[in-house]
Amino acid sequence: MALDFLAGCVGGCAGVIVGHPFDTVKISGLYKGITSPLGGVSIVNAIIFGAHGQVMRLMGSEGLHTHFVAGATAGLLQSFICSPIELSKTILQVQKKNMYKGAIDCLAKIYRSKGLKGIYKGYYLTICREVPSFGAYFMFFEILSGGWDAPTWRTMLAGGTAGSISWLIVYPVDVLKTRIQSDGVNSKAQYKGYLHCFRESFKAEGYPFLTRGLVSTIIRAFPTNAVTFTVVTWMMRFSDVFITNSSVACVLTCVHTSV
C-alpha cells in the first residue's frame, strides 16, 4: 500500500510539472507558482492511487467493475483534501484586491471567519465530480492500456485518454463547483445554493455555460494524465523487479551458505 501512495505522489508531481505551463500561459515564466500545486497534487494523487490499490486488493479481482469501484472510492476519500485545495486555488485566481497571500493564508482566514463550513464550500459538488470521474478514470485506463506489459507509448495514450474522458463526463459539475466556490469573493454572494446557481446561470447564459472552458481543460488533461499514469506504472514495474531480484538474491544466499 505504501508503494501505491509513493507512486501516486511522484506521478502526481510529474503530471503537475507537465501540465502547469498550460495554467500559466498568460504569466511570465511557465513554472511560476508551481510549488503550491506540487504540494497539493502530490498529496491528492498519493491518496488516489493508494486507495485505488488498497481497494483492488480488498476486492480481490481485476474486472472493469472493480477498477471503477476502486477509483470511485479513491475519488470519495480524496475529496476531503481536494475540496479546500481547489477552493483556495479558485479564490486566488479570481481575487482582485489581493486579500490573500497564498493558499495557506487564504484557508486560514476563511476558517477564522467562517469555520469548517467556509473552507468546505462546494464540498458536495466536489464529491459529485470526483466519484464518477475517478471511477471512469481507472476503468478506461484499464480498457485502453493493454495490460501490465504494454509499451510506454500505449500507457501514455491510455492515461491521457482516460484523463480526458473523465473530465468530459463530469465537466458541467466542475463548472457549477467553481462558480459556487468563487461566488462572493469580490462582491456580495449571488447564489443561495447549487440549484439556484444552475438556474441563474442557465437563465443568463443558456446550456453553453456548462461547457465553457472545456477545450482548454481537455488540452491540459491529456499530457498531465499521460505522464502521471506512465510514471506510476513504471514505478510499480521497477518495484516488482527490485522485489523479485531481492528474493532471488536471498534464495541464492541461503543456498550458498548452506553448502
Summary of the structure (lengths in Angstrom):
residues: 259
radius of gyration: 20.8
end to end distance: 36.9
largest distance: 83.6
contacts: 809
relative contact order: 0.12
helix: 81%
strand: 0%
